[in-house]
């Protein structure tokens, strides 16, 4: 059964299955299919429902081994405990590849897709991310800022941008 056409006029088949155990079926002409292994079904969402972010952090020289282990633990914890985090990828520069401009050896790039803004906010305040932040001191570049009450607040130096999908696809 066809549910619509893509940007090139090709038919998009209805491959969306049940969501959770409710038995409901959702059909969208624009959707992303994510394997919801815990249910054994596909979850189908419109792209406009999702929140996507791209971010960067920087590992301090000499702490690469511990920082990489902590990043791997973060990804595992997010995967195990945040079902509304649909995509969570952590990348490091490929020394054998070509980057323009050249990437810093300690640069960490995050690509994240959440079911919606609420899932993104839940990630930021949830145990996986807050534990990561607490353990990251001394491993990653930090920054100090003045809070409105005049106190100094130290935190991870990170750049994050919410992005809106213009075009593209994901293959499984």
ROSE-4610 file (N, C-alpha, C; in Angstrom, 1 decimal, always signed):
// ROSE-4610
residu = [X/X/X/X/X/X/X/X/X/X/X/X/X/X/X/X/X/X/X/X/X/X/X/X/X/X/X/X/X/X/X/X/X/X/X/X/X/X/X/X/X/X/X/X/X/X/X/X/X/X/X/X/X/X/X/X/X/X/X/X/X/X/X/X/X/X/X/X/X/X/X/X/X/X/X/X/X/X/X/X/X/X/X/X/X/X/X/X/X/X/X/X/X/X/X/X/X/X/X/X/X/X/X/X/X/X/X/X/X/X/X/X/X/X/X/X/X/X/X/X/X/X/X/X/X/X/X/X/X/X/X/X/X/X/X/X/X/X/X/X/X/X/X/X/X/X/X/X/X/X/X/X/X/X/X/X/X/X/X/X/X/X/X/X/X/X/X/X/X/X/X/X/X/X/X/X/X/X/X/X/X/X/X/X/X/X/X/X/X/X/X/X/X/X/X/X/X/X/X/X/X/X/X/X/X/X/X/X/X/X/X/X/X/X/X/X/X/X/X/X/X/X/X/X/X/X/X/X/X/X/X/X/X/X/X/X/X/X/X/X/X/X/X/X/X/X/X/X/X/X/X/X/X/X/X/X/X/X/X/X/X/X/X/X/X/X/X/X/X/X/X/X/X/X/X/X/X/X/X/X/X/X/X/X/X/X/X/X/X/X/X/X/X/X/X/X/X/X/X/X/X/X/X/X/X/X/X/X/X/X/X/X/X/X/X/X/X/X/X/X/X/X/X/X/X/X/X/X/X/X/X/X/X/X/X/X/X/X/X/X/X/X/X/X/X/X/X/X/X/X/X/X/X/X/X/X/X/X/X/X/X/X/X/X/X/X/X/X/X/X/X/X/X/X/X/X/X/X/X/X/X/X/X/X/X/X/X/X/X/X/X/X/X/X/X/X/X/X/X/X/X/X/X/X/X/X/X/X/X/X/X/X/X/X/X/X/X/X/X/X/X/X/X/X/X/X/X/X/X/X/X/X/X/X/X/X/X/X/X/X/X/X/X/X/X/X/X/X/X/X/X/X/X/X/X/X/X/X/X/X/X/X/X/X/X/X/X/X/X/X/X/X/X/X/X/X/X/X/X/X/X/X/X/X/X/X/X/X/X/X/X/X/X/X/X/X/X/X/X/X/X/X/X/X/X/X/X/X/X/X/X/X/X/X/X/X]
num = [1/1/1/2/2/2/3/3/3/4/4/4/5/5/5/6/6/6/7/7/7/8/8/8/9/9/9/10/10/10/11/11/11/12/12/12/13/13/13/14/14/14/15/15/15/16/16/16/17/17/17/18/18/18/19/19/19/20/20/20/21/21/21/22/22/22/23/23/23/24/24/24/25/25/25/26/26/26/27/27/27/28/28/28/29/29/29/30/30/30/31/31/31/32/32/32/33/33/33/34/34/34/35/35/35/36/36/36/37/37/37/38/38/38/39/39/39/40/40/40/41/41/41/42/42/42/43/43/43/44/44/44/45/45/45/46/46/46/47/47/47/48/48/48/49/49/49/50/50/50/51/51/51/52/52/52/53/53/53/54/54/54/55/55/55/56/56/56/57/57/57/58/58/58/59/59/59/60/60/60/61/61/61/62/62/62/63/63/63/64/64/64/65/65/65/66/66/66/67/67/67/68/68/68/69/69/69/70/70/70/71/71/71/72/72/72/73/73/73/74/74/74/75/75/75/76/76/76/77/77/77/78/78/78/79/79/79/80/80/80/81/81/81/82/82/82/83/83/83/84/84/84/85/85/85/86/86/86/87/87/87/88/88/88/89/89/89/90/90/90/91/91/91/92/92/92/93/93/93/94/94/94/95/95/95/96/96/96/97/97/97/98/98/98/99/99/99/100/100/100/101/101/101/102/102/102/103/103/103/104/104/104/105/105/105/106/106/106/107/107/107/108/108/108/109/109/109/110/110/110/111/111/111/112/112/112/113/113/113/114/114/114/115/115/115/116/116/116/117/117/117/118/118/118/119/119/119/120/120/120/121/121/121/122/122/122/123/123/123/124/124/124/125/125/125/126/126/126/127/127/127/128/128/128/129/129/129/130/130/130/131/131/131/132/132/132/133/133/133/134/134/134/135/135/135/136/136/136/137/137/137/138/138/138/139/139/139/140/140/140/141/141/141/142/142/142/143/143/143/144/144/144/145/145/145/146/146/146/147/147/147/148/148/148/149/149/149/150/150/150/151/151/151/152/152/152/153/153/153/154/154/154/155/155/155/156/156/156/157/157/157/158/158/158/159/159/159/160/160/160/161/161/161/162/162/162/163/163/163/164/164/164/165/165/165/166/166/166/167/167/167/168/168/168/169/169/169/170/170/170/171/171/171/172/172/172]
x = [+0.8/+0.0/+0.9/+0.6/+1.3/+0.8/+1.6/+1.1/+1.5/+2.2/+2.6/+3.7/+4.3/+5.4/+6.5/+7.8/+8.9/+9.1/+10.2/+10.5/+10.7/+11.0/+11.3/+10.1/+9.0/+7.8/+7.7/+8.7/+8.6/+7.6/+7.0/+6.0/+6.7/+6.1/+6.6/+5.6/+6.1/+5.2/+4.9/+3.8/+3.5/+4.2/+5.3/+6.0/+5.9/+5.0/+4.9/+4.1/+4.6/+3.9/+3.3/+2.9/+2.3/+3.3/+2.7/+3.5/+3.2/+4.3/+4.1/+3.2/+2.4/+1.5/+0.1/-0.1/-1.5/-2.2/-1.5/-2.1/-2.5/-2.3/-2.6/-1.6/-2.1/-1.2/-1.2/+0.0/+0.2/+0.7/+0.2/+0.6/+1.0/+2.2/+2.6/+3.4/+3.1/+3.9/+5.4/+5.7/+7.0/+7.3/+8.2/+8.4/+9.8/+10.2/+11.5/+11.1/+11.6/+11.4/+12.5/+12.2/+13.2/+12.9/+13.8/+13.6/+13.4/+12.2/+11.9/+12.0/+13.2/+13.5/+12.7/+12.5/+11.8/+10.4/+9.8/+8.4/+8.4/+9.5/+9.5/+8.7/+8.5/+7.7/+8.5/+8.0/+8.6/+7.8/+8.5/+7.9/+8.0/+6.9/+6.9/+6.6/+7.4/+7.2/+7.4/+6.7/+6.9/+8.2/+8.9/+10.1/+9.9/+8.7/+8.5/+8.3/+8.0/+7.9/+9.2/+10.2/+11.5/+12.4/+13.3/+14.2/+15.6/+16.4/+17.7/+18.7/+19.8/+20.9/+22.2/+23.1/+24.5/+25.4/+26.3/+27.1/+28.6/+29.4/+30.8/+31.3/+32.2/+32.9/+34.4/+35.2/+36.7/+37.4/+38.0/+38.8/+40.1/+40.4/+41.7/+42.9/+44.0/+45.1/+45.6/+45.8/+46.3/+45.1/+43.9/+42.8/+41.9/+42.5/+41.8/+41.2/+42.0/+41.5/+40.3/+40.4/+39.3/+38.1/+38.3/+37.2/+36.5/+37.2/+36.6/+35.7/+36.2/+35.5/+34.2/+34.3/+33.1/+32.1/+32.6/+31.6/+30.9/+31.7/+31.0/+30.0/+30.3/+29.3/+28.1/+28.3/+27.2/+26.3/+26.8/+26.0/+25.3/+25.9/+25.3/+24.1/+24.3/+23.3/+22.1/+22.4/+21.3/+20.5/+21.2/+20.5/+19.7/+20.1/+19.4/+18.3/+18.3/+17.4/+16.5/+16.8/+16.0/+15.4/+14.2/+13.6/+13.2/+13.0/+12.6/+13.8/+15.0/+16.2/+16.3/+16.1/+16.0/+17.3/+18.2/+19.6/+20.5/+21.6/+22.6/+24.0/+24.7/+25.9/+27.0/+28.1/+29.3/+30.4/+31.0/+32.1/+33.4/+34.5/+35.8/+36.5/+37.4/+38.1/+38.8/+38.7/+39.4/+40.8/+41.9/+43.2/+43.6/+43.1/+43.5/+42.6/+41.6/+40.7/+41.1/+40.4/+40.7/+39.5/+39.9/+38.9/+39.3/+38.4/+38.6/+37.7/+38.1/+39.5/+39.8/+41.1/+41.5/+40.9/+40.4/+39.8/+40.8/+40.5/+41.3/+41.2/+42.3/+42.4/+41.4/+41.1/+40.2/+38.8/+38.5/+37.1/+36.1/+35.0/+34.0/+32.7/+32.1/+30.9/+29.8/+28.7/+27.4/+26.4/+25.7/+24.5/+23.4/+22.3/+21.3/+19.9/+19.0/+17.6/+16.7/+15.8/+14.8/+13.4/+12.6/+11.2/+10.5/+10.8/+10.2/+11.1/+10.7/+11.4/+11.4/+10.3/+10.2/+11.3/+11.5/+12.5/+13.9/+14.1/+15.4/+15.6/+14.6/+14.7/+14.9/+14.2/+14.4/+15.8/+16.4/+17.8/+18.7/+18.6/+19.4/+19.4/+18.2/+18.0/+18.0/+18.2/+18.1/+19.4/+19.4/+20.6/+21.8/+21.5/+22.6/+23.5/+22.9/+23.6/+24.1/+23.3/+23.8/+25.0/+25.0/+26.1/+27.3/+27.2/+28.3/+28.9/+28.1/+28.6/+29.3/+28.8/+29.5/+30.8/+30.9/+32.2/+33.2/+32.7/+33.6/+34.6/+34.5/+35.4/+36.9/+37.8/+39.1/+39.4/+38.4/+38.5/+38.2/+37.4/+36.9/+37.2/+37.2/+37.4/+36.2/+36.5/+35.4/+35.4/+34.3/+34.2/+33.6/+33.9/+33.3/+32.4/+31.3/+30.4/+29.9/+29.5/+28.8/+27.3/+26.7/+25.3/+24.7/+23.4/+22.8/+23.0/+23.1/+23.4/+24.8/+25.7/+27.1/+28.0/+27.5/+28.3/+28.9/+30.0/+30.7/+30.2/+29.8/+29.3/+30.3/+30.8/+31.7/+31.0/+31.2/+30.5/+31.3/+30.8/+31.4/+31.4/+32.5/+32.5/+31.9/+30.8/+30.2/+29.5/+29.4/+28.6/+27.5/+26.3/+25.2/+24.2/+23.7/+22.8/+21.6/+20.4/+19.2/+19.2/+18.9/+18.9/+17.5/+17.1/+15.9/+16.2/+15.7/+16.0/+15.4/+16.3/+15.9/+15.6/+16.4/+16.3/+17.2/+17.0/+17.9/+17.2/+17.9/+17.3/+18.2/+17.7/+18.5/+18.2/+19.2/+19.0/+19.2/+18.5/+18.7/+19.4]
y = [-1.2/+0.0/+1.2/+2.2/+3.5/+4.5/+5.2/+6.3/+7.7/+7.8/+9.1/+8.9/+10.1/+10.1/+10.9/+10.6/+11.4/+12.6/+13.3/+14.5/+14.3/+13.1/+12.8/+12.1/+12.0/+11.4/+9.9/+9.3/+7.9/+7.5/+6.3/+5.9/+5.5/+5.9/+5.5/+4.4/+3.2/+2.2/+2.3/+1.8/+1.8/+0.7/+1.0/+0.0/+0.2/+1.1/+1.5/+0.4/-0.1/-1.1/-0.5/-1.4/-1.0/-0.2/+0.8/+1.6/+1.0/+0.6/+0.0/-1.2/-1.3/-2.5/-2.0/-0.8/-0.2/-0.8/-1.3/-1.8/-0.8/+0.5/+1.6/+1.6/+2.0/+2.2/+3.6/+4.1/+5.5/+5.5/+6.4/+6.5/+7.9/+8.2/+9.5/+9.5/+10.5/+10.6/+10.9/+11.6/+11.9/+11.3/+10.3/+9.6/+9.1/+8.8/+8.1/+6.8/+5.7/+4.4/+4.1/+3.8/+3.5/+2.1/+1.2/-0.1/+0.0/-0.2/-0.2/-1.6/-2.0/-3.4/-3.9/-3.1/-3.5/-4.0/-3.5/-3.9/-4.9/-4.9/-5.7/-5.1/-3.8/-3.1/-1.9/-1.3/+0.0/+1.1/+2.2/+3.4/+4.4/+5.0/+6.0/+7.4/+8.3/+9.7/+10.6/+11.7/+12.8/+13.5/+14.0/+14.7/+15.9/+16.6/+17.8/+17.6/+16.4/+16.1/+15.9/+15.6/+15.3/+16.5/+16.4/+17.4/+16.8/+17.5/+17.0/+18.0/+17.6/+18.5/+17.9/+18.8/+18.5/+19.3/+18.7/+19.3/+18.9/+19.7/+19.4/+19.6/+18.8/+18.9/+18.6/+19.0/+18.8/+18.1/+17.0/+16.2/+16.9/+17.0/+17.6/+16.7/+17.2/+16.4/+15.6/+14.3/+13.4/+12.6/+13.0/+12.3/+11.5/+11.3/+10.6/+9.3/+8.4/+7.1/+7.1/+7.9/+7.9/+8.6/+9.7/+10.4/+9.5/+8.7/+7.8/+6.8/+6.2/+5.2/+5.9/+7.1/+7.8/+8.1/+8.4/+8.7/+7.4/+6.3/+5.0/+4.6/+4.9/+4.6/+5.5/+6.7/+7.6/+7.1/+6.7/+6.2/+4.9/+4.0/+2.8/+3.1/+4.1/+4.4/+5.1/+5.9/+6.6/+5.5/+4.6/+3.5/+2.6/+2.3/+1.4/+2.1/+3.4/+4.1/+5.2/+5.5/+6.6/+6.2/+5.5/+5.0/+6.1/+7.3/+8.4/+9.1/+8.6/+9.1/+8.1/+8.6/+7.8/+7.5/+8.5/+8.3/+9.1/+8.5/+9.1/+8.6/+9.4/+9.0/+10.0/+9.4/+10.1/+9.8/+10.9/+10.7/+11.4/+10.8/+11.4/+11.5/+12.5/+12.6/+11.4/+11.1/+10.0/+10.5/+10.1/+10.6/+10.3/+9.2/+8.8/+9.5/+10.2/+10.8/+12.3/+12.9/+14.3/+15.1/+16.1/+17.1/+18.5/+19.3/+20.7/+21.5/+22.4/+22.5/+21.3/+21.1/+19.9/+19.9/+18.8/+18.6/+18.5/+19.0/+18.8/+17.3/+16.8/+15.4/+15.1/+16.1/+15.9/+16.3/+16.6/+17.1/+15.9/+16.1/+15.0/+15.6/+15.0/+15.5/+14.5/+15.1/+14.4/+14.7/+13.7/+13.8/+13.1/+13.8/+13.3/+13.6/+12.6/+12.8/+12.3/+13.1/+12.8/+12.7/+11.9/+11.8/+13.2/+14.1/+15.4/+16.2/+17.5/+18.4/+17.9/+17.3/+16.7/+15.6/+14.8/+13.7/+14.4/+15.4/+16.1/+16.7/+17.4/+17.9/+16.8/+15.7/+14.6/+14.0/+14.0/+13.6/+14.5/+15.8/+16.7/+16.7/+16.4/+16.3/+14.9/+13.9/+12.5/+12.0/+10.8/+10.3/+10.0/+9.6/+9.3/+10.5/+11.6/+12.8/+13.5/+13.6/+14.3/+13.5/+12.2/+11.4/+11.6/+11.7/+12.0/+13.3/+14.3/+15.7/+15.7/+15.0/+15.0/+14.3/+13.3/+12.5/+13.1/+14.1/+14.7/+15.7/+16.2/+17.2/+16.7/+17.4/+17.0/+16.3/+15.9/+15.1/+15.9/+16.9/+17.8/+19.2/+20.0/+21.5/+22.0/+22.8/+23.4/+24.9/+25.6/+27.0/+27.5/+28.8/+29.4/+30.6/+30.7/+31.9/+32.4/+33.6/+34.3/+34.1/+33.5/+33.4/+34.7/+34.9/+36.2/+36.6/+35.7/+36.0/+36.3/+36.3/+36.6/+35.5/+34.3/+33.1/+32.6/+31.9/+31.4/+30.0/+29.7/+28.4/+27.8/+26.6/+25.9/+24.8/+24.6/+23.6/+23.1/+22.1/+21.7/+22.8/+22.9/+23.8/+23.0/+23.3/+22.6/+23.5/+23.2/+23.9/+22.9/+23.4/+22.6/+23.4/+22.9/+23.6/+22.7/+23.2/+22.5/+22.7/+21.7/+21.8/+21.3/+21.8/+21.4/+20.7/+19.5/+18.7/+19.4/+19.7/+20.2/+19.1/+18.1/+17.0/+15.9/+14.7/+13.6/+12.4/+11.4/+10.1/+9.3/+8.2/+7.3/+5.9/+5.1/+3.7/+2.8/+1.7/+0.8/-0.5]
z = [+0.0/+0.0/+0.0/-0.9/-0.9/+0.0/+0.7/+1.6/+1.1/+0.0/-0.5/-1.5/-1.9/-2.8/-2.1/-2.5/-2.0/-2.8/-2.6/-3.3/-4.8/-5.2/-6.6/-7.3/-6.6/-7.2/-7.0/-6.4/-6.2/-5.1/-5.3/-4.3/-3.0/-1.9/-0.5/+0.0/+0.1/+0.6/+2.1/+2.5/+3.9/+4.6/+5.3/+6.0/+7.5/+7.9/+9.3/+10.0/+11.1/+11.8/+13.1/+14.0/+15.2/+16.1/+16.8/+17.7/+19.1/+19.8/+21.1/+21.1/+22.1/+22.1/+21.9/+21.5/+21.4/+20.2/+19.2/+18.0/+17.0/+17.3/+16.3/+15.2/+14.0/+12.8/+12.5/+12.2/+11.8/+10.4/+9.5/+8.1/+7.8/+7.5/+7.2/+5.8/+5.0/+3.7/+4.0/+5.0/+5.4/+6.8/+6.8/+8.1/+8.1/+9.3/+9.6/+10.3/+9.9/+10.5/+11.4/+12.6/+13.6/+14.2/+14.2/+14.8/+16.3/+16.7/+18.2/+18.7/+18.9/+19.2/+20.4/+21.4/+22.6/+22.4/+21.3/+20.9/+19.7/+19.0/+17.8/+16.6/+16.7/+15.7/+15.1/+14.1/+13.7/+14.3/+14.6/+15.0/+13.9/+13.5/+12.4/+12.9/+12.5/+13.0/+11.8/+11.9/+10.9/+11.2/+10.2/+10.5/+11.3/+11.2/+11.9/+13.4/+13.8/+15.2/+16.0/+15.2/+15.8/+16.1/+17.1/+17.5/+17.1/+16.3/+15.9/+16.3/+16.9/+17.3/+16.9/+16.6/+16.3/+17.3/+17.9/+18.9/+18.9/+19.6/+19.7/+21.1/+21.6/+22.8/+22.5/+23.4/+23.2/+24.3/+24.0/+25.0/+25.3/+26.6/+27.0/+26.6/+26.2/+25.9/+27.1/+26.8/+27.9/+28.6/+28.2/+28.9/+27.8/+26.7/+25.6/+26.0/+26.6/+26.9/+27.9/+28.9/+29.9/+29.3/+28.5/+27.8/+26.9/+26.0/+25.1/+25.8/+26.9/+27.7/+28.3/+28.8/+29.3/+28.2/+27.0/+25.9/+25.5/+25.4/+25.1/+26.1/+27.4/+28.5/+28.3/+28.0/+27.8/+26.7/+25.5/+24.4/+24.9/+25.6/+26.1/+27.0/+27.9/+28.9/+28.2/+27.2/+26.5/+25.7/+25.1/+24.3/+25.2/+26.4/+27.3/+28.0/+28.2/+29.1/+28.5/+27.3/+26.7/+25.4/+25.4/+24.2/+23.2/+23.7/+22.8/+22.1/+22.4/+21.7/+20.6/+19.4/+18.2/+17.5/+17.6/+17.1/+18.0/+18.3/+19.2/+18.8/+18.0/+17.4/+18.0/+18.4/+18.9/+18.0/+17.4/+16.4/+16.9/+16.5/+16.7/+15.3/+15.2/+13.9/+13.4/+12.1/+11.5/+11.0/+11.7/+11.4/+10.0/+9.4/+8.1/+7.0/+7.4/+6.4/+6.2/+5.3/+4.9/+5.6/+6.3/+6.9/+6.5/+6.1/+5.7/+6.5/+7.4/+7.9/+8.7/+8.9/+9.7/+11.1/+11.5/+12.8/+13.9/+15.1/+16.2/+16.7/+17.1/+17.5/+18.7/+19.5/+20.7/+20.4/+19.2/+18.9/+18.9/+19.6/+19.6/+19.0/+18.0/+17.4/+17.7/+18.1/+18.5/+17.4/+17.0/+16.1/+16.8/+17.2/+18.0/+17.4/+17.4/+17.0/+18.1/+18.5/+19.5/+19.0/+19.6/+19.2/+19.1/+20.1/+20.1/+21.1/+21.3/+22.2/+23.6/+24.0/+25.4/+25.6/+24.6/+24.7/+24.8/+24.1/+24.2/+25.6/+26.1/+27.4/+28.5/+28.3/+29.2/+29.2/+28.0/+27.9/+28.7/+28.5/+29.2/+30.7/+31.2/+32.7/+33.2/+32.3/+32.7/+33.3/+33.9/+34.6/+33.7/+32.4/+31.5/+31.3/+30.9/+30.6/+31.8/+32.9/+34.1/+34.8/+34.7/+35.2/+34.3/+33.0/+32.1/+32.5/+32.6/+32.9/+34.3/+35.3/+36.6/+36.5/+35.7/+35.5/+34.5/+33.8/+32.7/+33.1/+34.3/+34.8/+34.8/+34.2/+34.0/+32.7/+32.0/+30.8/+29.6/+29.7/+28.6/+28.9/+27.8/+28.0/+28.7/+29.7/+30.6/+30.4/+30.8/+30.7/+32.0/+32.3/+33.5/+33.1/+33.7/+33.4/+34.7/+34.7/+35.9/+35.8/+36.8/+36.9/+37.3/+37.1/+37.4/+38.9/+39.8/+41.2/+41.5/+40.5/+40.7/+40.9/+41.2/+41.4/+40.1/+40.2/+39.0/+38.8/+37.6/+37.2/+36.2/+36.5/+35.7/+35.0/+33.7/+32.9/+31.7/+31.1/+29.8/+28.8/+28.1/+26.9/+25.8/+25.2/+24.1/+23.2/+22.0/+21.0/+20.6/+20.6/+20.1/+19.3/+18.2/+17.4/+17.1/+17.2/+16.8/+15.3/+14.5/+13.1/+12.6/+11.5/+10.8/+9.5/+9.3/+8.2/+6.9/+6.0/+4.7/+3.7/+3.6/+2.7/+3.1/+2.6/+2.8/+3.2/+3.6/+4.0/+4.9/+5.4/+6.2/+5.7/+5.5/+5.1/+6.3/+6.3/+7.4/+6.9]
